[in-house]
């Protein structure tokens, strides 16, 4: 890979004066990605911490607490990225369009993490999680608007690989910190609280560092977007945002298929990750189940880092994106099948499966942003809004999967019968892993429908 990345130029809108804005150089590009690394990378560790917090607050109903928290956060995960993306496109300030939202979202997200560290009860735990969802999604949606206008078509695969590599590195760092802290303090309220505090500090400092390197120009000189880009009529802001999504999806079939592909692949991944700590606790019988879950995810990410870069480069050279999605969904589906039929409890085997799962994850992460940028409906006027819609396909499964499956996992793991099915320890995990395999299969079917990208 070249030691530099292409210049990132803010393209002039047909209705606005151009704003000169160039970001060049490999290290500066990756420095700007520092906030994205933390903003997206903290979630793997967060779900382990949330599982610990739930087990402390309600030990006999821990799965249900996680399900309720993520179900409540689902509304924010859908609406906030789209609304903030649209508002970011229309923001006129001395600090630019994206910077105010990145800074504000980072502060709100850090506040949510601090509240999670303090939360004395289940209702406060859920409310704190919602504050985190609000801030994290707002900042992430604005940040997503920086890239699509700036990278030339022939370099999007490499840019996608670098951006997703930042996510993987951020996830590794956050999981590593969580592993060290939980290893020292145990899977306890104290261990979780200490990790929440560290993640809050990382969120604020990484945002400040990225904004400093970004040096976004003033957006005051930009003209107003067309009226059709605003939420319409008197339907209310939430319905207006949903109408925006519906119009964009229906008018742009390939963009729709890219989004559904990302949704199902991400859903397959997050059908497994939120329940890993419980799996290590209930099936593997690990004494420090939080640390064991962190270590498994680190193995996954170790497997995914090289493919995230190499496959992005290869996709540019071959001008093909979809083959990497096929490879990813097939490999991850194979790992899920092994877990489904054997409920592996041997640690060495589990970590080998994690490595294979990570290779599949890395292959897809190399091209998902490139796929989206290749089929954006209107890169000139509404890049952040449309990338906000795309971002929902990443954030929604993270809350939808545990919200939907946590009650199923809880009920099927209880001894008894449902219709002709005998339930008990392990049954819930088999059903959950089976659903993950279905999501990977659907992702393969969705990506086949994309016509304008090979």
N, C-alpha and C positions, 0 to 999 in steps of 0.2 A: 504494500500500500504506500502511496505517496506520503511524504512527510508533511505535506500541506493539504489543506482542504480548500475548495473553491471559495471565492469571495461570496459573502452573503449580502446581496443587494436588495434593499427594499424596493420593489417594483412600483413605479408610479401608477396610481389609479387613473383611469380615464377622466375622472371628475375632479382630480386633485393635482396640486403641484407636487413634483417629485421631491423626496427628501433623501439627500445623499447619506447613505449608511452602508458601510462596508465592514465586515468582520473577516479578517483573513488570518491564516496561520493555524497550524494544527493545535498548538498548545492553548491558544486563546479560545479556539472553538470548543475544546474539551473543558477549559476552565469555565466557560459559560454554562456548559452542561452539568456543572457541579450541583447546582440546585435541583436539576431534574433527577440526578442520581439519588439524592436524599429524598426528594418529594415522592418519587415512585419506589425507591428502594426500601423504604421503611415498612412497607405493608407486610412483607413476609414475616419480619420480626414482630410486627404489631399483632398479627393474628395469634402468634404464640403467646404474647403477653396478654392479649384479650382472653385467651383460653385459661391462662393462669388466674387472671382477675376474676373470671366467671367461676372457676373452681373454688376460689377463696370465698366469694360472695354467696354462692349457691352450689355447694359441692354435689348435691344429688340431682341437680337440674342444670348442670354446667352447659350442656349442649343447647338447651332451650334459651339460656341467657345469650349465648353467642348468636343464635338464630334471631332473637328479638332485636338485638342491637343492630345487626346487619340489615334486617328487614326495614327498620326505621331509617337507616342510612341510605337505603335504596332510592328513596325519593330525591335526596340531595345528590346522589351519584348520577342520576339521570338529568335533573334540571340545571344544576349548577354549572357543569362544564359548557353546556350549550348557551345558557343565558350569559355567562361571563365571557365566553368566546365572542358572542354577538356584541356585547357592551364594549369589549376590548377593541373590536374593529372600529367602533364609533367614538372611542375615548379621544378627546383633544386636550392635551396637557403639556406643560413644559417638560415633563418627564417622559413623554411619549405615550404610546397606546398600551403597551404591555407592562411596563415597569410598575405603575401604581397598583395594578392588580396582583402582580407577583409579590410585591412587598406586603400589601395588606393581607393577602391570603396566607403568606408564610407566618405572619404574626398570629392570625386567628388559629392556624393549624398548631402552632407551638402552644397556644393557650389550651387547646383541646388536649394535648399530650400531658400538660401539667395537671389539668383537671382529672384525667385518667389516673395519674399517679396518686391523687388524693381521694378519689371516689370512695365514699364509705358504704355505699349501698348499691343495689342493682339499678334503681331508677337514675341515680347520679352517674353510674357507670355508663348507662345508655345515653344520657344527655351529653356527657363528655365526649363520647364517641361521635355524636352528631356534630359537635363543634369542630372536631378534627376533620370530619368529612367535608364540612362547609369550607374550611380554610384550605385544605389540601387540594380539593377539586377546583376551587377558584384560582389558586395560584398555578396549578397544572394546566388549566385551560388557557390562561393567558400566555404561559410559556410556550405552549404548542403552536401558537400563532407566529412565533419568530421564524420557524424553519421553512414552511412550504413555499413562501415567496422567494426564498433566498438561495436555494440550491438548484443548480441547473439539472436538466433531466438526465443527462448522462452520468451524473454523480450522485443521484438520489439513493442508490443502493448502498454506497459507501457511507453516505451521511446517515442513512437509516441504521446501518450497522454500528456506527460510532455512537449514535444517540442511544440505541438499545444496549450497547456495551456499557454506557454510563449507568443505565438502569441496573445492569447485572453487577457492575462494580459497587454501586451504591447498596444494592441488596446484600452483597457479600460483606461489606463493611458493617452494615446495620446488624446483620445476623451474627457476624463475628463479635461485635460488641455485646450483643445480647447473650451469646454463648459464654463469653468471659464473665459477665456480670451474674448470670444465672448459675454458672458453675461455681462462683464464689459464694453467692447468697442463697442459692437454691431456687426451686420453682415455687416461690413464695410471694406474698404481698410486698415484702421488702425488696426482693430481687426485681419484680416487675416495676415497682415505683422508681427504683434507681435507673432502670433502663429507659423508662418514659422520660425522665429528666434529661438524660443524655441525648435522646432523639430530639427533644424540644430545642436544646442548645444547637444541635447540628442543623436543624431546620432554619433557624434564624441566621446563623453564621454563613451557611451555604448560600442563602438568598442574598445576603449582603455582598458576598464575594462575586456571585454571578452578575448581579446588577452593576457592580463596579466595573467588571470587564465588558459588560454589554454596551454600556454608554449609549443607550438608545437616544436618538435625537428627539427634539420637540415635535409633537404632532399637531400643534396649533395651526400650522399652515395648510394642513390637509383639509380638503373640502368635505362636506357632509356626504355620507353614503346615500344611495337612493332610498326613497321612502319604502320601497318594497322590502328592504333588508331589515326593517324594524318590525317588532311584534305588531300584529295587525289588529285593527278594530278595537272594540270594547270587550273582548273576550277574557281579559285578565292576563297578567303576565305569564302564568304557568301554561294556560291554554295557548297563548300566543306563541310561546316557545315550542310547544308540541306541534302546533300547526306549521311552524318553520321546518321542523324535522320532517314532517310528513311530506311537505311540498318538495324539499330537497331530495328525499329518498325516491319519491315517485317519478321525479323528473330526470333522475340520473341512475339508471339501473346498475351500471357497473360499480358506482360508488356504494349503492345499496348492498351489492354482493360482497364487496370488500369489507364493509362494516359487519355483515352477518358472519362472514368467515372469521373475522377477529373475535366476534362475540362468542362463537361456539368453541374456538380454540382456547380462548381465555377461560371460558366456563369449564372446560375440561380440566384445565390446570387448577382452577380455584374450587373445583369440586373436591379435590384432594387436600390442598394445602391447609385450609382452615381446621381440618380435623386430624392433622398429623400428630399434634401433641397428644390428643386423646388416643390415637392409634398406638403411640409409643407407651402410653399409660396403661391401656386396657389389653392390648394384644402382646406387645413386646415385654411389658412389665418392667420398663425402665424406671429406676428410682428417681432420676432427675429427667423427667420426660420432656420438659421444656428445652433443656440443653441438647437432648438427643434429637429433638425435632429441628432445632437450629442447625445441628451438624449435618443432618440429612439434606437440608435445603442448601447448605454450603456446597455439598457434593454435587447437587443438581446444577448449581451455578458454575462450579468449576468445569463441569461438562459442557456448559452452554457458552462460555466466554469466547473460546476460539471459533466455534461455528458462527457466532454472531458477527464476527469480523470477516472471516474467510468467505462465508456464504454471501454476505453483502457485496464483497468484491466480485465474486463469481457471477452474481446476478447482473452486475453492470457489464461484465465482459461478455456474457452470453445473451444479454438482453432478455432473460427469462426470470420470472418471479414465482410462478405457480408451482414449479417442480419442488421448490424448497418447502412449500406448504404441505404438499403431498408427503414428502419425506418426514416432516415434523409430526404430522398427525398420525402417520403409520407407526413411527417409532414410539411415540408416547402412548398410543393405543395398545401396543404390545406390552409395555410395562404395566399398564392398568390391567390387562388380561391376566398377567402372572399374579398380581396382587389379588385379583378377584377369585381365582381358582385355588390359591394356596394360602392366603393370609399369612405371608412370610413373617416369621418372628426372629429369624437368624439375622443378626446385625450385619455381618459381612455381605450377605445376599441382598439385604435391603439397600446397602450403600452402592452396590454394583448396579442395581436397578435405578437408583437415583442418578448415577452417572449417565446411563442410557437415556433417561428421561430428560436430563439436562441438555444432551446433544440435540434432541428433537426440539426442545425449547429454544435453543440458540439458533437453530436453522430457521425457524419461523421469525424470531425477533429480528433477524438480519434484514428481512424484506417487508415487514408489515407497514412501516412508515413509507417505504418506497412505493408500495402498492397504493396507499392512500394518496400520496402526492401525484402519482401517475393519473389518477382518475378524479381529482378535485373538480367540482362543478365550476367554480369561479375563483381562480387564484388571485385575481386582481382586487376584487371587492370584498370577499367574505371568507378569506382563508382561515381566520381564527374561529369563526362560527362553524365552518364545515369540519375543521380539525377538532372542534369541541364535540361535534356529533360523533366523529370517529373515536374520540377519547372516551365517550360513554361506553363504547363497545369493549373498552378495557376496564373501566371502573365498575360498570353495572354488574358483570359476572362476579366480581369480588364480593359484592353484597348479596346478589341474588342467589348464588349457590349455597352459602351457609344458611341464609334465611329460609330457603326452600327445603334443604336437606337435613338441617339440624333436628327438626322435630321427627323426621323419618328415622334418622340415625338413633335418636333417643328411644323411640318406641320399639324399633325392631331389635334393639339390643336388650330389651327387657324380656325375661322368660315368659312364654305363653304361646298363643296361636292367633294368627290373623288369617281368616278363611282357611285355606289348606296349608298355609305356610307356618312352620314351627319357628318361633322367634327365640332369641337368646343371645348371649355374648358372641359377637362376630358377625351375626346376620346383618346388622345395620351396615357394617363396613363393606360386606359383599355387594349389597344393593347400591351403596354410594359409588363404589368403584365401577360397577356395571353401568351406571348412568354416565360416568366420565367417559367410558368407551364409546357410548352413544354420541356424546358431544363431539368427540374427535372425528367420528364417522361423518356427522353432519357438516363439520367444517370442510372436509374433503369434498363433499357434494356441492357446497356453496361456492368454493373457489373455482370449480369447473364452469360456473355460469358466467364468470368474468370474460368479456369478449375482447376488450381493447388492450389487454395486457396478456403476454404469453407466459 
